[in-house]
Amino acid sequence: MSRGKLDGADWEKIRQKIPDLSNLGDMVLHLSPDVISIKLPHESDIQEVPAIFHDIFHSLGSAVYALGEIFAHQRWYLKKKEPPNEMTAAFFSRYYADDAVLRLYSAGEQYLDVAIKKMLKINKKQLADYNKEIKESYKKEGKDPRKITRLEIIGGFLSVQETVYPFTKAITSLADSKEWGKTVDYRNRWVHEQPPTVAEMGIVYKRGKRWKQLPNGRYTLGIGGGDKPEYSAEDLVEFIKPVIFKFTDTFTSVVEFYTELLKDTGKRTVQPIDKGKQ
């Protein structure tokens, strides 16, 4: 094990910092794809949703576990171990933070996005038209269109529909939050660029040329000092913890809607974007 054993009081404090998924788990894991499909037409996309919900729940559960381990490792290496070991605490905080972020990204930007599309029968053309609109809006506001998230697109799309879906506000609130933006940015940089640097892990270096130009045109080279880390372990928890709680509430509202949708035999539709509110 990468840390020592914590006592019951320690775990009670940690449990207060992470969401309880027991009720959500009961709702999701009782949704049997086979049983639900009995009452649905063979071509219905709605029958695919429970399996996606299972994937989301397992990813969310793993992210919650990772958040708990951040607190557990910090508790052990900073409070229990003698002498305290800041570097090891930071290493495992980053390790589990990376894990939580990657799982949350998949749960939201890949799984939940697809589940909503299938649940509400949203076709690619509808979203393509709206995606074009939101990109133009970003450009007008001087924002980078590459930072548009899938949840932002689907949330914005649902917001302009004549039909009001009870989980729309939860989706837009999550997608528009600074915490979700940091989660997506952290994941994208972790995958496509250099992973963000974290303090208390020795000397860190940002990628790029080491020679820096001075105002007088000359160049200088600093040797041995490294670069300033972008995050501390506390900074990572500061956005990961609230986004896990937000995602839990959002996913719960989507699952609740789906269970009601099944009572209507899955015949609910989404208004095309050109018939929605303008």
N, C-alpha and C positions, 0 to 999 in steps of 0.2 A: 504494500500500500504506500502511496506517495505522501502520507501524513500519518500522525498518530491518532489514537482513538479519542473522540470527544465524548463528554458525558451528556446525560439527558438534558441538563439545563442549557448546555451549549446548543443542542439540536432544537430545543424549544425556541430559542432566540432566532435561529436560522429559519425555522418553519414560519415564523412571523414575517420574514422578509421575502418569501416566495409564495406564489399563488397555490391554492389548494385545487387540484384538478379532479377530485373524486367525483363530484356531481357531473362535470363535463364528460368524464370518462364513462359514467353510467349511460349518459345519453348517446354518446358516439358508438361505444362498443356493442350496444344493443341494436344498432342499425345493421341488420344482416342484409348484405347485397342480394343474396339468393331469395330470401323471404320477400323482400321489398319488390323484387322483379316479378313476382307472381302476378301482381295486380297491374303491371305496366306493359304496354305494347313492346314487342320484341325490338323495335327500332328506337325506343325512347332513350335519350341520353341521361335522363334522370336516374336510371338504374345504376349508372356508373358512379354517382356521387358518394354513396356510403363508403366505398373502398378508398376514395380520395380523402374523405373525412378521417378514416382510420390512419392514413399516412400523415395527415396534419396533426392528429392527436399524438401520435408517437413522436413526431419531430418536436412538437411543443413540449411534451413530457421530457424529452432528452435535454431540451434547452433549459427547462426548469431545474432539472438535475444538475446541469452544468453551473447554473447560477448558484445553487446551493453549495456546490463544491468550491466555488470562488470564496464564499463566506467561510466555509469549513477550513480551507487551506490558510486563509488569512488569520483565522482564529488560532489555528495550531501554531503556525510559524511566527506570528507576531505577539501572541498572548500566552501560549502554553509552553512553547519550546524555550529552553535556556541554553545559550543566549538566543535572542530573537534572530531570525534569518530573513532579512528583508528581500534579498535577491531571490531566494527560493519561493517566498510568498508571491513575489511579482511574476516569477516564471509560471507558476501554476495558475495564477489569476489570469494571465494572458492566455495560457493554454485553454482553460475552460471558457474564457470570453470568446476566443476564436470559434470554439465549438458551438456555443450558444448562438452567435451571430450567423454562422453558416446555416444552422438548422432553422432559425427563424426566417431567414431569407427564403429558403426553399419552401417552408410552410406557407408563407404569404405570397411571394412573387411567382411561385410555380404552382403549388397545390391549391391554395384557396382561390386564386384567380381562375384556374380551370374549373373548379367545383362550381363557382358562381355562374360561369358561362354555360355550363351544362345544365345546371339547375333551372336557369331562367331562359334557356334556349336562345342565347345571344349569339348571333352569327358574326363571322369575321368581317363582313362588309360594314355592319353597323359600327363595330369598334374601329375599323380602319378610318371611317369618316370622322369619328370623334377624335381619334388619335391625331389626325391631320389638324383638326381645329385646336387641340391643346398645344401642339407643337408651334403653331402660328402664334398662339397666345404667349408662349414662353419667349419666342423671339422678340415680340413686341415689347415685352417687359425686360428684355436684356438678360434673360436666364438661359442657361445651357439646356437645350432640349434633350441631351443625353442623360440628364438626371431625372427625367420623367420615369416614375415607377409604374408597374403594371396595376398595382392597387390604386394608384392615383387615377389612372385611366378608367378602370372599371367603376371606381367610386364616383368620378365625375360624370361618367356615362349614365349611371343610375340616377344621379341627382337631377338630370334634365328630362327624366321620363314622366309621363302623366301618371303612371302607377307609382305610388309611394311604397317602397319596400322598407319594412321596419329596421333592417340592418344597415341601410344606406348610410345613415349618419355615423354609425360606428366605423364603417369602412373609410369614409372620408376623414373622420377624426384621426384614425390611425395613420392613414396615408399622408395627411398633412402635418403630422406631428414632427417636431425636430428630432425626436428619438428614432422614429422610423427612417427618416432621412439619413441620420448618422449610421444606422444599422446597414442600410443599403450601400452607403458610401464605403463603409468599413469593409463590407463583403466584396464589393467590386474592386477595391484597391488590393485586397488580400488575394483575389483571384487573378486580376489582370495587370496589377502594377507591383509596387513594393508594399508588403504588409506594413501598416502603421507601426511606428516605433513606440516602445513602452519604457518608462523610467524604472530605475532600480535594477536594471539588468546589465550593468556594466556600460562600457562605451558603445554607443550606437551610431550608425552612419546612415545618412540619407543618400540615395543614389543621385548621381550627377557629377559634374566636373568639380574637382576640389579647388582649382584656382578661381579666386574671386576678384572681379575688377573693382578697383577703388574709384572714387570720384575724379581723381587726377589722371585716370587712364591707366595707371599701373596695375599690376596684379599681385595679389598676396596669397600665401598658402599657409593655413594653420595646420600644425602637425601635433597629433597626440590627443587633442581634446574631444574629437568626435563632434556630433551634432546634438542639439537639444531634442530630447524625446517629445513626441507629440502627445502621448497619453500617459497618465499614471493609472494604477490599478483602480483607484477610486473614480477616475474619469470614465473608465469602461463601465463600471457598475452604474454610474450616474445615468447612462442612456439605456443600458441593457435591462436593468431592473424594471423601469417604468414601461418599456416597450413590451416586455413579456406580459405584464399585467394588462396592458392595452390590447394585445393580441388575444389573450385569453378571453377577455370580455367580447371582443369582436367576433371571434370564432363561435363563442357560445350563442350569440345572437343569430348567426347564420344557421347553426344547427337547429335552433328553436324554430326558425322560419321553415326549414326543410321538413321538420316533423309535421308542421301544420300543412305544408304543401302536399304532403302525401295523403292527407285526408281529403284533398280535392282531386285525388287520382292523378296529380301531376299535369293538369291541363292549363296551367297558368302561363301567360306569355309576357314578353317585354315589348313595349311599344317601340317602333323604329325611331331612331334619333330625330328624323325630320318631322315626327308627329309629337315630339315631346315639348316641354316648356322651353321657350326661347328667352 
